[in-house]
Amino acid sequence: MESQLAARSVARFRRREMNVREPPDESLDGRRLNYIINLVLHDFRWIEWNVEKVEKHGCTPGEAERVVNHPARGFPRRDGVKRLVRGRGQGDRWVQVVYLIDPDGTIFVIHAMPLTSRRRRGSR
């Protein structure tokens, strides 16, 4: 039963990313569906350039992946083709990540840095 539920939820998530509308399903409550959707992890594309850029700002690629996969409430935000996400990284510090989604669906991180307390206050 749970595997069927997970498979339907993944299919819904993929259709939603392709902007395909479907009728609501009353058999699933929103909280459970949201939890299942948040379990879907993204694939990332790392090259030397973006690894160096992330590490230059004091983050690690793993920390950037964690923030993208587990964003704070209200994120990600879209600005054209770029997406901005904020969330908790290592040691509960706040991290901001800017990324692109490649045509094959992989995430390409172009910026990641820890947020200062001033920048965190500015995002409220």
N, C-alpha and C positions, 0 to 999 in steps of 0.2 A: 504494500500500500504506500509506504513512504517513498520507495524508489519510483513508483509511478507519479507520485506527487512532485518529486524533485525533477523528473524528466519533463513533466508538463510545465513546471515553473521555468526551467531552463529554456524550453521552446518559446514560452511567452516572452522571456527576457530578450531572446534573439529577435523575435518579431518586433518588439518594442524598439529595439535599436534600429531596425530598418523602417520604423515609422508605420508599421502595419497595425491598423485598428482591429480590435476584436470585441465581441460582446462580453460584458462582465460575467464572471463565474461566481455564483453565490455559494458554491461549495467550499471556497477557501476564504478565510478571513484575511484582511489586509495585513495584519501583523505577521502572520505565519508566512505569507507570500513574500513580504518585505525581508524577513529573516532569510528565507531561502535564496532570494535574489542576491542578497549581500554576501552569500557564500560563494558566488561565482567570482573567481579570481581572474585577473587579466594576464595576458602574456606581454612581456616587455622586450623591447629591442635596445640593447646596450652596445654602443661602439666606444672606441677610445675617447672620442671628443666629449660625449655627454657624461661618461664616467669621471673624466678629469674635471669637468665643469661642476658636477655635483660635489665632488670631493674638495674642490677649491673653496666652496662655501661652507665646508664643515659637516656635510651630510655623507651618508653612504648610499649606494644604490638600493640596498635592502630597506633602508629607512624610507626612501622615496617610494618604493613599491608598497610598503605598508600604508603610507599615507594615502596613496591612490586607491588601494583596495579597501581602506577603512576611513573614509573622509568624515569630517565633522558635519554636523547638521547644517544644511544650506549649501553644501558643496557637492559636486563641482559646479563652477560657474563657467559659462561659455563666453568667449570674446572672439568672434569670427571662427577660425579653425582651432585656435588655442583654447585650452581649458585650464582653469585655475582651481586648485584644491588645497585645503588646509586641514590639518589633523595632527594627531599626536604621533610623534616618532619615538626614538629610543629615550628611555628615562623620562617619559611624559613631557618632553619638550615639544613645543608647537613648531611644525614645519610647513612651509608653503612649497607647493610643487606646481610647475607649469608644464603641460605636456600636449602632444598632438596624438591623434589616433590615425595610424597608417591605414591605407586602403584594405590591407588584409586583417585589420582589427587589432593589431598590436599597438602597445603604448610606447611612444618615443618621448622620454623625458628631456626637456630642454632647459629646465631650471629647477633647482631645489635649494632651499636655504632655511635655517632656523629663524623663527620670528622673534624679534625683540618684544619686550612688554609694550612698547609704544605701538608697534605694528599690530599686535594682537588687539589692543584697545581700539585701533582705527577700524578694525573689521567688524565691530559690533554694530 
